[in-house]
Amino acid sequence: MTNKMAASTKLSWSDKAVSLLLDLLHTRESLWNTKHESYKDRNIKKREYAEMLDGLREEVPGLALPGLKGKFFVDRSFEKFGP
């Protein structure tokens, strides 16, 4: 499957997968906290996205980076992260 196909494939996100996504995001502030010192560091973000993909692939088969980022940015507008 090419990246283009993976990005256009409809992924199935179970409640468990969404909960895991939120848990993984909560511990990676540089992805969502604009005041975090590493927020603008692309290398750190790339590494953290890769770690999240590894943790989510069992729950969301076929998940690729565009699908992960798409889910995060859609949900980001509705959910506040952090304490």
Stockholm file with secondary structure:
# STOCKHOLM 1.0

chainA/1-83         MTNKMAASTKLSWSDKAVSLLLDLLHTRESLWNTKHESYKDRNIKKREYAEMLDGLREEVPGLALPGLKGKFFVDRSFEKFGP
#=GR chainA/1-83 SS CCHHHHHHSCCCCCHHHHHHHHHHHHTCGGGTCTTSTTTTCHHHHHHHHHHHHHHHTTTSTTCCHHHHHHHHHHHHTTCCCCC
#=GC SS_cons        CCHHHHHHSCCCCCHHHHHHHHHHHHTCGGGTCTTSTTTTCHHHHHHHHHHHHHHHTTTSTTCCHHHHHHHHHHHHTTCCCCC
//
